Amino acid sequence: MLGIGPIGASALVASVDDFKQFTSAKQFGAWLGLVPSQNSTGGKARLGRITKRGDDYLRTLLIQGAK
């Protein structure tokens, strides 16, 4: 995959046991912490910044690979 490389791929395989546990890329992104935080009140959804949950090392590798 373009942007992942051997270091990112080996880190992903080492940290995720079975990729089939994620039914979509959206779930995988949420597991990594690449989704915005959400604060909803009265039916109005407000999205915040990207959460810092998940694996810092994997998130850093994927963001740097995307740049």
PyMOL Python script that loads the backbone (N, CA, C, O; Angstrom):
from pymol import cmd

cmd.read_pdbstr("""\
ATOM      1  N   MET A   1       0.828  -1.184   0.000  1.00  0.00           N
ATOM      2  CA  MET A   1       0.000   0.000   0.000  1.00  0.00           C
ATOM      3  C   MET A   1       0.871   1.246   0.000  1.00  0.00           C
ATOM      4  O   MET A   1       1.904   1.310   0.667  1.00  0.00           O
ATOM      5  N   LEU A   2       0.438   2.204  -0.744  1.00  0.00           N
ATOM      6  CA  LEU A   2       1.164   3.451  -0.836  1.00  0.00           C
ATOM      7  C   LEU A   2       1.034   4.230   0.471  1.00  0.00           C
ATOM      8  O   LEU A   2      -0.076   4.444   0.959  1.00  0.00           O
ATOM      9  N   GLY A   3       2.145   4.648   1.031  1.00  0.00           N
ATOM     10  CA  GLY A   3       2.117   5.432   2.255  1.00  0.00           C
ATOM     11  C   GLY A   3       2.280   4.621   3.528  1.00  0.00           C
ATOM     12  O   GLY A   3       2.552   5.187   4.586  1.00  0.00           O
ATOM     13  N   ILE A   4       2.119   3.310   3.447  1.00  0.00           N
ATOM     14  CA  ILE A   4       2.253   2.486   4.649  1.00  0.00           C
ATOM     15  C   ILE A   4       3.707   2.065   4.822  1.00  0.00           C
ATOM     16  O   ILE A   4       4.321   2.384   5.841  1.00  0.00           O
ATOM     17  N   GLY A   5       4.262   1.364   3.861  1.00  0.00           N
ATOM     18  CA  GLY A   5       5.636   0.918   3.906  1.00  0.00           C
ATOM     19  C   GLY A   5       5.830  -0.268   4.836  1.00  0.00           C
ATOM     20  O   GLY A   5       4.894  -0.689   5.516  1.00  0.00           O
ATOM     21  N   PRO A   6       7.045  -0.809   4.866  1.00  0.00           N
ATOM     22  CA  PRO A   6       7.302  -2.010   5.665  1.00  0.00           C
ATOM     23  C   PRO A   6       7.225  -1.776   7.172  1.00  0.00           C
ATOM     24  O   PRO A   6       6.811  -2.670   7.909  1.00  0.00           O
ATOM     25  N   ILE A   7       7.610  -0.604   7.638  1.00  0.00           N
ATOM     26  CA  ILE A   7       7.572  -0.332   9.079  1.00  0.00           C
ATOM     27  C   ILE A   7       6.121  -0.211   9.551  1.00  0.00           C
ATOM     28  O   ILE A   7       5.749  -0.787  10.574  1.00  0.00           O
ATOM     29  N   GLY A   8       5.321   0.524   8.821  1.00  0.00           N
ATOM     30  CA  GLY A   8       3.914   0.687   9.180  1.00  0.00           C
ATOM     31  C   GLY A   8       3.145  -0.619   9.087  1.00  0.00           C
ATOM     32  O   GLY A   8       2.313  -0.919   9.944  1.00  0.00           O
ATOM     33  N   ALA A   9       3.423  -1.399   8.042  1.00  0.00           N
ATOM     34  CA  ALA A   9       2.726  -2.673   7.872  1.00  0.00           C
ATOM     35  C   ALA A   9       3.073  -3.643   8.992  1.00  0.00           C
ATOM     36  O   ALA A   9       2.189  -4.312   9.528  1.00  0.00           O
ATOM     37  N   SER A  10       4.347  -3.726   9.349  1.00  0.00           N
ATOM     38  CA  SER A  10       4.732  -4.649  10.425  1.00  0.00           C
ATOM     39  C   SER A  10       4.180  -4.186  11.772  1.00  0.00           C
ATOM     40  O   SER A  10       3.826  -5.016  12.610  1.00  0.00           O
ATOM     41  N   ALA A  11       4.102  -2.883  11.990  1.00  0.00           N
ATOM     42  CA  ALA A  11       3.536  -2.374  13.239  1.00  0.00           C
ATOM     43  C   ALA A  11       2.041  -2.658  13.322  1.00  0.00           C
ATOM     44  O   ALA A  11       1.533  -2.992  14.392  1.00  0.00           O
ATOM     45  N   LEU A  12       1.329  -2.526  12.195  1.00  0.00           N
ATOM     46  CA  LEU A  12      -0.101  -2.829  12.178  1.00  0.00           C
ATOM     47  C   LEU A  12      -0.362  -4.302  12.443  1.00  0.00           C
ATOM     48  O   LEU A  12      -1.246  -4.648  13.226  1.00  0.00           O
ATOM     49  N   VAL A  13       0.404  -5.168  11.794  1.00  0.00           N
ATOM     50  CA  VAL A  13       0.219  -6.607  11.983  1.00  0.00           C
ATOM     51  C   VAL A  13       0.553  -7.010  13.413  1.00  0.00           C
ATOM     52  O   VAL A  13      -0.097  -7.889  13.980  1.00  0.00           O
ATOM     53  N   ALA A  14       1.561  -6.376  13.997  1.00  0.00           N
ATOM     54  CA  ALA A  14       1.959  -6.728  15.363  1.00  0.00           C
ATOM     55  C   ALA A  14       0.933  -6.273  16.400  1.00  0.00           C
ATOM     56  O   ALA A  14       0.764  -6.929  17.428  1.00  0.00           O
ATOM     57  N   SER A  15       0.252  -5.168  16.144  1.00  0.00           N
ATOM     58  CA  SER A  15      -0.661  -4.648  17.158  1.00  0.00           C
ATOM     59  C   SER A  15      -2.103  -5.134  16.995  1.00  0.00           C
ATOM     60  O   SER A  15      -2.856  -5.167  17.969  1.00  0.00           O
ATOM     61  N   VAL A  16      -2.489  -5.507  15.785  1.00  0.00           N
ATOM     62  CA  VAL A  16      -3.857  -5.995  15.546  1.00  0.00           C
ATOM     63  C   VAL A  16      -3.774  -7.500  15.320  1.00  0.00           C
ATOM     64  O   VAL A  16      -3.115  -7.960  14.387  1.00  0.00           O
ATOM     65  N   ASP A  17      -4.439  -8.255  16.168  1.00  0.00           N
ATOM     66  CA  ASP A  17      -4.394  -9.709  16.034  1.00  0.00           C
ATOM     67  C   ASP A  17      -5.140 -10.180  14.794  1.00  0.00           C
ATOM     68  O   ASP A  17      -4.589 -10.916  13.976  1.00  0.00           O
ATOM     69  N   ASP A  18      -6.380  -9.763  14.656  1.00  0.00           N
ATOM     70  CA  ASP A  18      -7.211 -10.219  13.551  1.00  0.00           C
ATOM     71  C   ASP A  18      -7.958  -9.023  12.971  1.00  0.00           C
ATOM     72  O   ASP A  18      -8.780  -8.407  13.650  1.00  0.00           O
ATOM     73  N   PHE A  19      -7.673  -8.703  11.725  1.00  0.00           N
ATOM     74  CA  PHE A  19      -8.318  -7.550  11.097  1.00  0.00           C
ATOM     75  C   PHE A  19      -9.783  -7.809  10.792  1.00  0.00           C
ATOM     76  O   PHE A  19     -10.525  -6.872  10.495  1.00  0.00           O
ATOM     77  N   LYS A  20     -10.212  -9.062  10.861  1.00  0.00           N
ATOM     78  CA  LYS A  20     -11.617  -9.386  10.597  1.00  0.00           C
ATOM     79  C   LYS A  20     -12.535  -8.916  11.723  1.00  0.00           C
ATOM     80  O   LYS A  20     -13.755  -8.906  11.565  1.00  0.00           O
ATOM     81  N   GLN A  21     -11.953  -8.528  12.858  1.00  0.00           N
ATOM     82  CA  GLN A  21     -12.782  -8.028  13.953  1.00  0.00           C
ATOM     83  C   GLN A  21     -13.396  -6.673  13.625  1.00  0.00           C
ATOM     84  O   GLN A  21     -14.371  -6.264  14.254  1.00  0.00           O
ATOM     85  N   PHE A  22     -12.831  -5.977  12.647  1.00  0.00           N
ATOM     86  CA  PHE A  22     -13.370  -4.690  12.204  1.00  0.00           C
ATOM     87  C   PHE A  22     -14.245  -4.934  10.983  1.00  0.00           C
ATOM     88  O   PHE A  22     -13.785  -5.486   9.983  1.00  0.00           O
ATOM     89  N   THR A  23     -15.504  -4.522  11.066  1.00  0.00           N
ATOM     90  CA  THR A  23     -16.401  -4.739   9.934  1.00  0.00           C
ATOM     91  C   THR A  23     -16.240  -3.678   8.857  1.00  0.00           C
ATOM     92  O   THR A  23     -16.697  -3.863   7.729  1.00  0.00           O
ATOM     93  N   SER A  24     -15.593  -2.568   9.195  1.00  0.00           N
ATOM     94  CA  SER A  24     -15.386  -1.514   8.202  1.00  0.00           C
ATOM     95  C   SER A  24     -14.119  -0.729   8.550  1.00  0.00           C
ATOM     96  O   SER A  24     -13.570  -0.842   9.646  1.00  0.00           O
ATOM     97  N   ALA A  25     -13.684   0.060   7.588  1.00  0.00           N
ATOM     98  CA  ALA A  25     -12.528   0.925   7.822  1.00  0.00           C
ATOM     99  C   ALA A  25     -12.857   2.000   8.848  1.00  0.00           C
ATOM    100  O   ALA A  25     -11.976   2.507   9.542  1.00  0.00           O
ATOM    101  N   LYS A  26     -14.133   2.338   8.932  1.00  0.00           N
ATOM    102  CA  LYS A  26     -14.584   3.329   9.910  1.00  0.00           C
ATOM    103  C   LYS A  26     -14.341   2.834  11.337  1.00  0.00           C
ATOM    104  O   LYS A  26     -13.903   3.601  12.194  1.00  0.00           O
ATOM    105  N   GLN A  27     -14.621   1.565  11.589  1.00  0.00           N
ATOM    106  CA  GLN A  27     -14.362   0.990  12.907  1.00  0.00           C
ATOM    107  C   GLN A  27     -12.867   0.931  13.200  1.00  0.00           C
ATOM    108  O   GLN A  27     -12.440   1.187  14.326  1.00  0.00           O
ATOM    109  N   PHE A  28     -12.076   0.595  12.192  1.00  0.00           N
ATOM    110  CA  PHE A  28     -10.626   0.544  12.378  1.00  0.00           C
ATOM    111  C   PHE A  28     -10.072   1.932  12.685  1.00  0.00           C
ATOM    112  O   PHE A  28      -9.204   2.075  13.547  1.00  0.00           O
ATOM    113  N   GLY A  29     -10.564   2.950  11.993  1.00  0.00           N
ATOM    114  CA  GLY A  29     -10.144   4.322  12.259  1.00  0.00           C
ATOM    115  C   GLY A  29     -10.515   4.767  13.662  1.00  0.00           C
ATOM    116  O   GLY A  29      -9.753   5.478  14.318  1.00  0.00           O
ATOM    117  N   ALA A  30     -11.689   4.348  14.122  1.00  0.00           N
ATOM    118  CA  ALA A  30     -12.108   4.690  15.480  1.00  0.00           C
ATOM    119  C   ALA A  30     -11.234   3.977  16.502  1.00  0.00           C
ATOM    120  O   ALA A  30     -10.921   4.543  17.549  1.00  0.00           O
ATOM    121  N   TRP A  31     -10.838   2.748  16.212  1.00  0.00           N
ATOM    122  CA  TRP A  31      -9.960   1.996  17.106  1.00  0.00           C
ATOM    123  C   TRP A  31      -8.587   2.674  17.211  1.00  0.00           C
ATOM    124  O   TRP A  31      -7.966   2.673  18.274  1.00  0.00           O
ATOM    125  N   LEU A  32      -8.126   3.250  16.105  1.00  0.00           N
ATOM    126  CA  LEU A  32      -6.844   3.957  16.110  1.00  0.00           C
ATOM    127  C   LEU A  32      -6.940   5.326  16.770  1.00  0.00           C
ATOM    128  O   LEU A  32      -5.925   5.868  17.207  1.00  0.00           O
ATOM    129  N   GLY A  33      -8.123   5.885  16.851  1.00  0.00           N
ATOM    130  CA  GLY A  33      -8.298   7.215  17.410  1.00  0.00           C
ATOM    131  C   GLY A  33      -8.248   8.293  16.359  1.00  0.00           C
ATOM    132  O   GLY A  33      -7.888   9.431  16.661  1.00  0.00           O
ATOM    133  N   LEU A  34      -8.605   7.961  15.120  1.00  0.00           N
ATOM    134  CA  LEU A  34      -8.549   8.922  14.019  1.00  0.00           C
ATOM    135  C   LEU A  34      -9.899   9.553  13.714  1.00  0.00           C
ATOM    136  O   LEU A  34     -10.120  10.031  12.601  1.00  0.00           O
ATOM    137  N   VAL A  35     -10.789   9.561  14.670  1.00  0.00           N
ATOM    138  CA  VAL A  35     -12.103  10.148  14.468  1.00  0.00           C
ATOM    139  C   VAL A  35     -12.252  11.369  15.367  1.00  0.00           C
ATOM    140  O   VAL A  35     -11.630  11.431  16.428  1.00  0.00           O
ATOM    141  N   PRO A  36     -13.059  12.332  14.965  1.00  0.00           N
ATOM    142  CA  PRO A  36     -13.242  13.502  15.821  1.00  0.00           C
ATOM    143  C   PRO A  36     -14.092  13.172  17.041  1.00  0.00           C
ATOM    144  O   PRO A  36     -14.970  12.311  16.986  1.00  0.00           O
ATOM    145  N   SER A  37     -13.826  13.854  18.117  1.00  0.00           N
ATOM    146  CA  SER A  37     -14.665  13.682  19.303  1.00  0.00           C
ATOM    147  C   SER A  37     -16.019  14.306  19.028  1.00  0.00           C
ATOM    148  O   SER A  37     -16.127  15.249  18.244  1.00  0.00           O
ATOM    149  N   GLN A  38     -17.040  13.789  19.663  1.00  0.00           N
ATOM    150  CA  GLN A  38     -18.393  14.255  19.400  1.00  0.00           C
ATOM    151  C   GLN A  38     -19.045  14.700  20.695  1.00  0.00           C
ATOM    152  O   GLN A  38     -18.973  14.012  21.714  1.00  0.00           O
ATOM    153  N   ASN A  39     -19.682  15.858  20.639  1.00  0.00           N
ATOM    154  CA  ASN A  39     -20.428  16.380  21.772  1.00  0.00           C
ATOM    155  C   ASN A  39     -21.812  16.760  21.255  1.00  0.00           C
ATOM    156  O   ASN A  39     -21.970  17.775  20.577  1.00  0.00           O
ATOM    157  N   SER A  40     -22.804  15.948  21.575  1.00  0.00           N
ATOM    158  CA  SER A  40     -24.151  16.169  21.051  1.00  0.00           C
ATOM    159  C   SER A  40     -25.084  16.608  22.168  1.00  0.00           C
ATOM    160  O   SER A  40     -25.078  16.041  23.261  1.00  0.00           O
ATOM    161  N   THR A  41     -25.878  17.618  21.881  1.00  0.00           N
ATOM    162  CA  THR A  41     -26.887  18.084  22.821  1.00  0.00           C
ATOM    163  C   THR A  41     -28.117  18.523  22.044  1.00  0.00           C
ATOM    164  O   THR A  41     -28.011  19.307  21.101  1.00  0.00           O
ATOM    165  N   GLY A  42     -29.262  18.031  22.427  1.00  0.00           N
ATOM    166  CA  GLY A  42     -30.505  18.472  21.818  1.00  0.00           C
ATOM    167  C   GLY A  42     -30.605  18.200  20.336  1.00  0.00           C
ATOM    168  O   GLY A  42     -31.239  18.969  19.614  1.00  0.00           O
ATOM    169  N   GLY A  43     -30.002  17.134  19.865  1.00  0.00           N
ATOM    170  CA  GLY A  43     -30.086  16.794  18.455  1.00  0.00           C
ATOM    171  C   GLY A  43     -29.062  17.499  17.577  1.00  0.00           C
ATOM    172  O   GLY A  43     -29.002  17.236  16.376  1.00  0.00           O
ATOM    173  N   LYS A  44     -28.268  18.378  18.140  1.00  0.00           N
ATOM    174  CA  LYS A  44     -27.251  19.084  17.364  1.00  0.00           C
ATOM    175  C   LYS A  44     -25.891  18.449  17.658  1.00  0.00           C
ATOM    176  O   LYS A  44     -25.404  18.501  18.787  1.00  0.00           O
ATOM    177  N   ALA A  45     -25.291  17.855  16.642  1.00  0.00           N
ATOM    178  CA  ALA A  45     -23.998  17.192  16.814  1.00  0.00           C
ATOM    179  C   ALA A  45     -22.874  18.183  16.561  1.00  0.00           C
ATOM    180  O   ALA A  45     -22.860  18.875  15.543  1.00  0.00           O
ATOM    181  N   ARG A  46     -21.952  18.244  17.473  1.00  0.00           N
ATOM    182  CA  ARG A  46     -20.775  19.109  17.320  1.00  0.00           C
ATOM    183  C   ARG A  46     -19.541  18.222  17.331  1.00  0.00           C
ATOM    184  O   ARG A  46     -19.294  17.489  18.288  1.00  0.00           O
ATOM    185  N   LEU A  47     -18.780  18.300  16.264  1.00  0.00           N
ATOM    186  CA  LEU A  47     -17.569  17.496  16.153  1.00  0.00           C
ATOM    187  C   LEU A  47     -16.372  18.324  16.595  1.00  0.00           C
ATOM    188  O   LEU A  47     -16.235  19.492  16.231  1.00  0.00           O
ATOM    189  N   GLY A  48     -15.513  17.700  17.381  1.00  0.00           N
ATOM    190  CA  GLY A  48     -14.317  18.372  17.886  1.00  0.00           C
ATOM    191  C   GLY A  48     -13.073  17.940  17.134  1.00  0.00           C
ATOM    192  O   GLY A  48     -13.140  17.542  15.971  1.00  0.00           O
ATOM    193  N   ARG A  49     -11.949  18.024  17.806  1.00  0.00           N
ATOM    194  CA  ARG A  49     -10.689  17.634  17.185  1.00  0.00           C
ATOM    195  C   ARG A  49     -10.518  16.124  17.216  1.00  0.00           C
ATOM    196  O   ARG A  49     -11.296  15.412  17.851  1.00  0.00           O
ATOM    197  N   ILE A  50      -9.499  15.647  16.529  1.00  0.00           N
ATOM    198  CA  ILE A  50      -9.216  14.213  16.494  1.00  0.00           C
ATOM    199  C   ILE A  50      -8.834  13.760  17.897  1.00  0.00           C
ATOM    200  O   ILE A  50      -8.023  14.397  18.570  1.00  0.00           O
ATOM    201  N   THR A  51      -9.425  12.661  18.321  1.00  0.00           N
ATOM    202  CA  THR A  51      -9.159  12.158  19.661  1.00  0.00           C
ATOM    203  C   THR A  51      -7.747  11.597  19.743  1.00  0.00           C
ATOM    204  O   THR A  51      -7.162  11.225  18.726  1.00  0.00           O
ATOM    205  N   LYS A  52      -7.213  11.538  20.926  1.00  0.00           N
ATOM    206  CA  LYS A  52      -5.862  11.016  21.136  1.00  0.00           C
ATOM    207  C   LYS A  52      -5.906   9.605  21.725  1.00  0.00           C
ATOM    208  O   LYS A  52      -4.942   9.147  22.337  1.00  0.00           O
ATOM    209  N   ARG A  53      -7.042   8.923  21.530  1.00  0.00           N
ATOM    210  CA  ARG A  53      -7.171   7.563  22.014  1.00  0.00           C
ATOM    211  C   ARG A  53      -6.572   6.615  21.004  1.00  0.00           C
ATOM    212  O   ARG A  53      -6.414   6.968  19.835  1.00  0.00           O
ATOM    213  N   GLY A  54      -6.238   5.424  21.437  1.00  0.00           N
ATOM    214  CA  GLY A  54      -5.667   4.443  20.533  1.00  0.00           C
ATOM    215  C   GLY A  54      -4.153   4.436  20.631  1.00  0.00           C
ATOM    216  O   GLY A  54      -3.577   5.011  21.555  1.00  0.00           O
ATOM    217  N   ASP A  55      -3.523   3.789  19.681  1.00  0.00           N
ATOM    218  CA  ASP A  55      -2.074   3.603  19.681  1.00  0.00           C
ATOM    219  C   ASP A  55      -1.391   4.822  19.050  1.00  0.00           C
ATOM    220  O   ASP A  55      -1.589   5.117  17.872  1.00  0.00           O
ATOM    221  N   ASP A  56      -0.592   5.518  19.848  1.00  0.00           N
ATOM    222  CA  ASP A  56       0.098   6.722  19.368  1.00  0.00           C
ATOM    223  C   ASP A  56       1.051   6.417  18.218  1.00  0.00           C
ATOM    224  O   ASP A  56       1.111   7.159  17.238  1.00  0.00           O
ATOM    225  N   TYR A  57       1.794   5.319  18.347  1.00  0.00           N
ATOM    226  CA  TYR A  57       2.802   4.971  17.345  1.00  0.00           C
ATOM    227  C   TYR A  57       2.154   4.672  15.991  1.00  0.00           C
ATOM    228  O   TYR A  57       2.614   5.166  14.961  1.00  0.00           O
ATOM    229  N   LEU A  58       1.091   3.869  15.989  1.00  0.00           N
ATOM    230  CA  LEU A  58       0.407   3.547  14.734  1.00  0.00           C
ATOM    231  C   LEU A  58      -0.221   4.785  14.113  1.00  0.00           C
ATOM    232  O   LEU A  58      -0.130   4.995  12.903  1.00  0.00           O
ATOM    233  N   ARG A  59      -0.855   5.601  14.939  1.00  0.00           N
ATOM    234  CA  ARG A  59      -1.488   6.818  14.434  1.00  0.00           C
ATOM    235  C   ARG A  59      -0.440   7.733  13.804  1.00  0.00           C
ATOM    236  O   ARG A  59      -0.684   8.316  12.747  1.00  0.00           O
ATOM    237  N   THR A  60       0.707   7.862  14.433  1.00  0.00           N
ATOM    238  CA  THR A  60       1.778   8.702  13.896  1.00  0.00           C
ATOM    239  C   THR A  60       2.291   8.166  12.569  1.00  0.00           C
ATOM    240  O   THR A  60       2.504   8.930  11.628  1.00  0.00           O
ATOM    241  N   LEU A  61       2.492   6.844  12.489  1.00  0.00           N
ATOM    242  CA  LEU A  61       2.970   6.254  11.232  1.00  0.00           C
ATOM    243  C   LEU A  61       1.980   6.467  10.093  1.00  0.00           C
ATOM    244  O   LEU A  61       2.383   6.784   8.974  1.00  0.00           O
ATOM    245  N   LEU A  62       0.701   6.298  10.365  1.00  0.00           N
ATOM    246  CA  LEU A  62      -0.306   6.461   9.316  1.00  0.00           C
ATOM    247  C   LEU A  62      -0.450   7.913   8.886  1.00  0.00           C
ATOM    248  O   LEU A  62      -0.628   8.187   7.699  1.00  0.00           O
ATOM    249  N   ILE A  63      -0.378   8.828   9.810  1.00  0.00           N
ATOM    250  CA  ILE A  63      -0.490  10.255   9.456  1.00  0.00           C
ATOM    251  C   ILE A  63       0.733  10.703   8.668  1.00  0.00           C
ATOM    252  O   ILE A  63       0.602  11.440   7.691  1.00  0.00           O
ATOM    253  N   GLN A  64       1.915  10.270   9.077  1.00  0.00           N
ATOM    254  CA  GLN A  64       3.132  10.630   8.339  1.00  0.00           C
ATOM    255  C   GLN A  64       3.143   9.996   6.951  1.00  0.00           C
ATOM    256  O   GLN A  64       3.608  10.606   5.988  1.00  0.00           O
ATOM    257  N   GLY A  65       2.628   8.769   6.851  1.00  0.00           N
ATOM    258  CA  GLY A  65       2.549   8.109   5.543  1.00  0.00           C
ATOM    259  C   GLY A  65       1.569   8.814   4.613  1.00  0.00           C
ATOM    260  O   GLY A  65       1.768   8.833   3.398  1.00  0.00           O
ATOM    261  N   ALA A  66       0.519   9.389   5.175  1.00  0.00           N
ATOM    262  CA  ALA A  66      -0.462  10.097   4.362  1.00  0.00           C
ATOM    263  C   ALA A  66       0.084  11.425   3.849  1.00  0.00           C
ATOM    264  O   ALA A  66      -0.340  11.913   2.802  1.00  0.00           O
ATOM    265  N   LYS A  67       1.019  12.003   4.584  1.00  0.00           N
ATOM    266  CA  LYS A  67       1.595  13.289   4.143  1.00  0.00           C
ATOM    267  C   LYS A  67       2.515  13.065   2.965  1.00  0.00           C
ATOM    268  O   LYS A  67       3.098  14.017   2.446  1.00  0.00           O
TER     269      LYS A  67
END
""", "prot")
cmd.dss("prot")
cmd.show_as("cartoon", "prot")
cmd.util.cbc("prot")
cmd.orient("prot")
